[in-house]
Amino acid sequence: MKLAGLAFMLLVAIPAHGIAQDAVPSRPVSIIVPYAPGGAADIVARPLAHGLERELKQSFVVVNRPGASGAIGTQLCANARPDGHTLCAVVVQVSILPEVDALFGRKPAYTRDQLVGIARLTAEPVVFMVGTQTPWNTLQEVLDAARRKPNSIKYSTGGNYAGNHLPVAMLTQAAGVEILAVPYKGGGPSMMAALGGEVSMTSQVPGVAYPHVSAGKMRAIAHSGVKPLTDFPEVKSLKELGYDVEFYLWAGFFGPRGMPGNVMRTLRGATTAVMNSEEMRSAAAKIKIELAFQDADEFTKWWDADAARLIQTVRRMGKIE
């Protein structure tokens, strides 16, 4: 009887220990956003965190860690203990920062294979615009002018290799023209530069572009997606205009590689529920973003293909001081 009683106690104790060990999450979770508040990753990470709290009955805290174009915060996420308690929400530059480091002879702050995608959250094309004070009405007119006089046309970016630098570089590489990139400190200043006439051209996501185009201050001449844009139904894509360029300024949800299967399953399930919820759709509508959810498997394949295109673009761009 004593042996039977001991065996029973062990059988009870082992599952109980396993359940406690497998609890996900077992304490507050940090979602690192490696940029300042208010950016593309930050504004979607906050309603996501709120929804995950509801789904998993645990605190999810958005932590902004800006610096080095996102490399500092992303490095914190990549090097974190892979137990599901340190995650990150990042944008498209996550794919190219290691490549940029290599161009400058620096040791990369992290590598792509240190991260595992949980979900794609958003993916928006950019709208190419010129000021209404310029003489051009179409993309072809802009490119013809650039061919006649290389680097005579200036366009604004949010910084070298930024999310609105890459698509114009992809276009100029495909078209074989030279247009001068003028870097500013962020997407907002780059938009203001175009509005103020400091540059002739810029590219921005539809939500940023629309009010300026509708007010008659900017002229939309193309976009970088493949589907028609709701706010710009008559604006053609670069592919429709004959240039094999597709670009999205996307935000994704990641964790450090090596998270156990039960952790990934829990995070994927909860994220899927949140992203498909009416609460998340309502939150996205209020902040003028379009959700483009992909679960981990689909997102991983998509990210690999997208990163390959962007890395090739950066290598062609080369070192920019």
Backbone torsions as a table, in degrees:
resi	resn	phi	psi	omega
1	MET	NA	-37.4	-180.0
2	LYS	-65.0	-42.2	179.2
3	LEU	-65.2	-41.5	178.8
4	ALA	-62.5	-41.2	179.2
5	GLY	-64.7	-39.6	178.8
6	LEU	-65.8	-42.0	179.3
7	ALA	-61.6	-41.1	179.6
8	PHE	-63.1	-42.8	-179.8
9	MET	-63.5	-38.8	178.4
10	LEU	-66.6	-40.6	179.5
11	LEU	-63.5	-37.3	178.3
12	VAL	-71.8	-42.1	-175.1
13	ALA	-67.4	-38.5	-175.5
14	ILE	-64.7	-49.8	177.3
15	PRO	-61.2	-38.6	-178.8
16	ALA	-62.2	-41.6	179.1
17	HIS	-65.2	-41.0	179.8
18	GLY	-63.2	-40.4	-179.8
19	ILE	-64.3	-44.5	-180.0
20	ALA	-62.8	-38.5	-177.8
21	GLN	-70.6	-32.8	-175.2
22	ASP	-88.8	-2.6	-179.3
23	ALA	-59.3	126.5	-177.1
24	VAL	-134.0	121.8	-14.5
25	PRO	-82.5	157.8	-177.8
26	SER	-102.4	-3.3	178.4
27	ARG	-156.9	174.3	-179.3
28	PRO	-55.2	142.8	-177.6
29	VAL	-107.0	135.3	174.8
30	SER	-97.4	127.7	170.6
31	ILE	-106.7	103.7	-178.5
32	ILE	-77.4	128.3	170.8
33	VAL	-111.7	110.2	-172.2
34	PRO	-81.6	34.4	179.6
35	TYR	-142.3	171.4	177.5
36	ALA	-68.5	157.8	177.5
37	PRO	-58.3	147.3	174.4
38	GLY	97.7	-6.1	179.7
39	GLY	-82.5	-178.2	-174.2
40	ALA	-60.7	-38.5	178.8
41	ALA	-75.8	-40.6	-176.6
42	ASP	-62.5	-44.5	-173.4
43	ILE	-71.9	-22.6	175.5
44	VAL	-92.7	-26.7	179.8
45	ALA	-66.3	-32.6	-175.7
46	ARG	-69.2	-49.1	174.1
47	PRO	-66.7	-29.6	175.4
48	LEU	-63.1	-46.3	179.7
49	ALA	-59.8	-41.9	179.1
50	HIS	-61.6	-43.1	179.5
51	GLY	-67.2	-38.7	178.7
52	LEU	-65.9	-34.9	175.4
53	GLU	-60.4	-42.2	179.4
54	ARG	-65.9	-40.9	-176.7
55	GLU	-73.0	-39.8	-170.7
56	LEU	-109.1	1.3	175.3
57	LYS	55.4	41.4	178.4
58	GLN	-145.6	158.4	-179.1
59	SER	-77.7	131.7	173.4
60	PHE	-119.8	117.4	-172.8
61	VAL	-113.6	124.0	175.8
62	VAL	-79.7	125.2	-177.3
63	VAL	-120.4	113.4	179.0
64	ASN	-81.8	124.9	178.2
65	ARG	-132.2	70.1	-177.5
66	PRO	-72.2	163.8	176.9
67	GLY	138.0	141.5	176.4
68	ALA	54.2	44.0	177.5
69	SER	60.4	22.0	179.4
70	GLY	106.5	-9.0	-174.9
71	ALA	-67.6	-34.8	-175.7
72	ILE	-65.7	-51.5	-179.8
73	GLY	-67.4	-37.8	178.8
74	THR	-64.8	-38.0	177.2
75	GLN	-61.5	-40.8	178.0
76	LEU	-59.4	-41.8	179.5
77	CYS	-68.9	-45.7	-177.2
78	ALA	-62.2	-34.4	-176.8
79	ASN	-94.8	2.1	-177.6
80	ALA	-71.2	159.1	174.1
81	ARG	-61.2	127.4	-173.9
82	PRO	-80.9	60.6	-179.0
83	ASP	-112.7	6.8	177.2
84	GLY	87.9	5.7	-178.2
85	HIS	-103.4	-4.9	171.9
86	THR	-131.5	113.5	-177.7
87	LEU	-125.6	-179.8	177.5
88	CYS	-152.5	151.7	173.4
89	ALA	-117.3	118.8	-173.2
90	VAL	-131.9	166.7	178.1
91	VAL	-111.2	-173.6	-168.4
92	VAL	-54.6	-30.1	-178.0
93	GLN	-61.3	-17.6	178.5
94	VAL	-55.9	-28.6	-177.4
95	SER	-73.3	-29.6	-169.1
96	ILE	-110.4	-14.6	-176.3
97	LEU	-58.0	-40.6	175.8
98	PRO	-61.2	-36.0	179.1
99	GLU	-68.6	-38.9	177.6
100	VAL	-64.6	-42.7	176.1
101	ASP	-56.6	-43.5	-179.3
102	ALA	-63.4	-38.6	178.7
103	LEU	-59.6	-36.1	-177.8
104	PHE	-93.0	8.0	177.7
105	GLY	72.0	23.3	179.4
106	ARG	-100.4	151.2	171.8
107	LYS	-70.0	126.2	-178.9
108	PRO	-58.0	139.8	177.8
109	ALA	-64.7	-28.8	178.2
110	TYR	-160.1	170.4	173.1
111	THR	-124.1	157.5	-177.9
112	ARG	-58.9	-35.6	-176.5
113	ASP	-73.9	-2.6	172.9
114	GLN	-83.2	-9.7	-176.0
115	LEU	-115.3	149.6	174.3
116	VAL	-126.7	131.4	-178.5
117	GLY	-77.8	131.6	174.3
118	ILE	-93.8	-41.2	-179.7
119	ALA	-167.2	149.3	163.9
120	ARG	-87.6	137.1	-175.8
121	LEU	-104.2	-49.3	179.9
122	THR	-136.8	161.1	175.3
123	ALA	-162.1	100.5	-177.0
124	GLU	-114.5	136.1	172.2
125	PRO	-71.2	169.8	173.8
126	VAL	-108.9	152.7	177.4
127	VAL	-103.4	126.2	176.2
128	PHE	-84.0	129.5	-176.4
129	MET	-133.8	149.3	170.1
130	VAL	-122.6	154.3	177.5
131	GLY	-67.9	147.4	-178.9
132	THR	-70.3	-10.0	175.8
133	GLN	-81.7	-10.0	-180.0
134	THR	-82.2	162.4	-177.7
135	PRO	-84.5	0.5	-171.0
136	TRP	-99.4	138.1	177.7
137	ASN	-112.6	-14.9	-177.3
138	THR	-135.7	161.8	176.0
139	LEU	-62.0	-40.1	-178.4
140	GLN	-60.4	-37.7	178.3
141	GLU	-65.0	-38.5	177.0
142	VAL	-63.5	-47.3	-177.8
143	LEU	-66.9	-37.3	177.1
144	ASP	-62.8	-40.9	178.9
145	ALA	-65.7	-37.3	179.0
146	ALA	-68.0	-33.8	178.3
147	ARG	-69.9	-38.4	-179.3
148	ARG	-67.2	-36.2	-176.6
149	LYS	-142.6	88.4	-177.0
150	PRO	-55.4	139.6	177.1
151	ASN	63.3	16.4	176.1
152	SER	-82.9	-20.7	178.9
153	ILE	-98.5	132.5	179.7
154	LYS	-107.3	138.9	171.9
155	TYR	-130.0	149.5	-175.8
156	SER	-94.3	145.1	174.9
157	THR	-129.5	165.2	175.7
158	GLY	-83.5	14.0	-177.6
159	GLY	132.8	160.5	179.0
160	ASN	-61.0	131.2	-179.0
161	TYR	67.8	17.3	-178.9
162	ALA	-74.9	172.7	-176.6
163	GLY	-62.9	-22.8	174.7
164	ASN	-108.7	12.1	169.4
165	HIS	-93.1	-44.3	-175.5
166	LEU	-57.4	-46.3	-176.7
167	PRO	-65.8	-34.4	178.0
168	VAL	-70.9	-36.9	175.7
169	ALA	-63.0	-39.8	177.6
170	MET	-62.4	-41.0	179.3
171	LEU	-66.2	-47.5	-177.8
172	THR	-64.9	-33.7	176.3
173	GLN	-66.7	-41.4	-179.2
174	ALA	-69.8	-34.5	-176.2
175	ALA	-89.7	-13.7	-179.6
176	GLY	70.2	38.3	178.8
177	VAL	-124.5	167.4	177.8
178	GLU	-120.3	119.2	176.8
179	ILE	-124.1	136.6	-171.6
180	LEU	-82.4	119.1	177.4
181	ALA	-82.7	131.7	177.3
182	VAL	-117.7	109.9	-175.7
183	PRO	-80.1	139.1	173.6
184	TYR	-123.9	172.2	-176.7
185	LYS	-89.9	67.7	175.8
186	GLY	118.0	166.1	-178.3
187	GLY	-65.7	-38.0	179.6
188	GLY	-60.9	-53.5	177.1
189	PRO	-59.4	-33.4	179.2
190	SER	-67.9	-34.3	176.4
191	MET	-68.8	-42.8	179.8
192	MET	-63.1	-35.0	178.4
193	ALA	-63.2	-39.6	178.2
194	ALA	-69.3	-40.9	178.9
195	LEU	-65.1	-35.3	-178.6
196	GLY	-83.2	-2.0	178.3
197	GLY	80.9	10.0	177.1
198	GLU	-68.6	-29.3	175.7
199	VAL	-132.7	164.9	-178.0
200	SER	-93.4	-20.1	-167.8
201	MET	-146.2	150.6	172.5
202	THR	-155.0	172.8	172.9
203	SER	-134.5	136.8	-177.1
204	GLN	-145.5	160.3	176.6
205	VAL	-66.5	156.1	-174.6
206	PRO	-53.9	-39.8	-178.4
207	GLY	-63.5	-31.0	177.2
208	VAL	-81.7	-38.3	-175.9
209	ALA	-70.6	-39.3	-168.8
210	TYR	-55.7	-51.3	-176.8
211	PRO	-61.4	-32.0	-179.3
212	HIS	-77.1	-35.3	176.5
213	VAL	-71.1	-44.5	-178.6
214	SER	-66.6	-26.2	177.8
215	ALA	-82.8	-2.8	177.9
216	GLY	80.2	16.2	-179.5
217	LYS	-93.4	-24.2	178.8
218	MET	-132.2	158.1	-179.3
219	ARG	-120.9	119.4	179.6
220	ALA	-79.9	129.2	-175.4
221	ILE	-121.7	-12.0	178.9
222	ALA	-175.4	167.3	171.3
223	HIS	-140.3	164.9	-170.6
224	SER	-100.8	8.4	179.6
225	GLY	-92.5	-162.7	176.0
226	VAL	-123.2	-21.7	179.2
227	LYS	-97.3	150.6	176.4
228	PRO	-59.0	143.9	179.4
229	LEU	-90.7	134.1	-177.5
230	THR	-56.1	-46.2	-177.1
231	ASP	-82.5	-11.5	-178.5
232	PHE	-134.7	60.8	-172.7
233	PRO	-62.8	-24.4	-177.1
234	GLU	-94.5	-6.1	-178.9
235	VAL	-84.4	126.4	-176.0
236	LYS	-85.6	154.9	176.4
237	SER	-79.2	162.7	176.3
238	LEU	-61.2	-36.7	178.8
239	LYS	-64.2	-40.6	178.1
240	GLU	-64.8	-29.1	-179.2
241	LEU	-87.8	3.9	172.9
242	GLY	99.4	11.7	-179.1
243	TYR	-117.3	124.8	-175.4
244	ASP	-78.9	69.1	-178.0
245	VAL	-130.3	129.7	175.7
246	GLU	-138.7	127.2	-176.1
247	PHE	-145.5	140.5	176.5
248	TYR	-133.6	135.4	170.9
249	LEU	-90.1	100.7	-171.4
250	TRP	-113.4	161.7	173.5
251	ALA	-124.4	136.9	-178.6
252	GLY	-130.5	161.1	-178.6
253	PHE	-112.6	122.2	-172.3
254	PHE	-131.4	163.7	170.3
255	GLY	-140.2	170.7	176.5
256	PRO	-68.7	139.7	179.3
257	ARG	-62.9	145.9	179.9
258	GLY	105.9	3.3	177.4
259	MET	-65.2	134.5	-179.0
260	PRO	-58.7	158.6	-177.6
261	GLY	-57.4	-40.1	-178.4
262	ASN	-67.9	-31.8	178.1
263	VAL	-68.2	-47.4	179.4
264	MET	-62.2	-42.2	179.8
265	ARG	-61.0	-43.0	-179.4
266	THR	-64.6	-46.7	-178.6
267	LEU	-66.6	-40.4	179.1
268	ARG	-64.7	-45.3	-179.1
269	GLY	-62.6	-45.2	-179.3
270	ALA	-67.0	-40.7	-179.7
271	THR	-65.8	-40.6	177.1
272	THR	-59.9	-45.1	179.6
273	ALA	-61.6	-43.6	-179.2
274	VAL	-65.7	-47.4	-174.7
275	MET	-67.0	-24.5	178.7
276	ASN	-95.6	5.1	-177.0
277	SER	-83.5	153.7	176.7
278	GLU	-65.0	-33.7	179.0
279	GLU	-61.5	-42.0	-179.9
280	MET	-70.1	-40.0	177.9
281	ARG	-63.0	-39.7	178.9
282	SER	-66.4	-42.1	179.2
283	ALA	-63.7	-40.7	-179.7
284	ALA	-65.1	-40.5	179.5
285	ALA	-63.0	-37.8	-178.7
286	LYS	-67.1	-34.1	-178.6
287	ILE	-100.4	12.5	172.0
288	LYS	60.7	44.5	172.9
289	ILE	-123.7	152.6	177.8
290	GLU	-105.7	125.8	178.3
291	LEU	-74.8	146.2	178.3
292	ALA	-143.3	63.4	-171.7
293	PHE	-67.8	135.1	167.2
294	GLN	-135.6	134.4	175.6
295	ASP	-73.9	170.7	-168.9
296	ALA	-51.4	-48.9	-175.1
297	ASP	-63.3	-48.6	-179.9
298	GLU	-65.8	-41.7	-179.1
299	PHE	-63.2	-41.3	-178.9
300	THR	-59.7	-44.5	178.6
301	LYS	-64.4	-43.4	-179.2
302	TRP	-65.0	-43.0	-179.1
303	TRP	-62.6	-41.7	179.2
304	ASP	-59.3	-45.1	-178.9
305	ALA	-68.3	-42.0	-179.6
306	ASP	-65.2	-43.9	-180.0
307	ALA	-62.9	-38.4	179.7
308	ALA	-60.6	-42.3	178.2
309	ARG	-63.7	-44.6	-176.3
310	LEU	-69.3	-39.8	179.0
311	ILE	-63.6	-40.1	176.6
312	GLN	-62.1	-40.6	178.2
313	THR	-61.7	-46.3	-179.1
314	VAL	-63.0	-40.2	179.3
315	ARG	-63.6	-37.4	177.7
316	ARG	-71.0	-34.9	178.5
317	MET	-66.1	-38.3	179.8
318	GLY	74.6	-167.4	-175.5
319	LYS	-76.3	121.3	178.7
320	ILE	-115.4	118.1	-178.3
321	GLU	-79.1	NA	NA
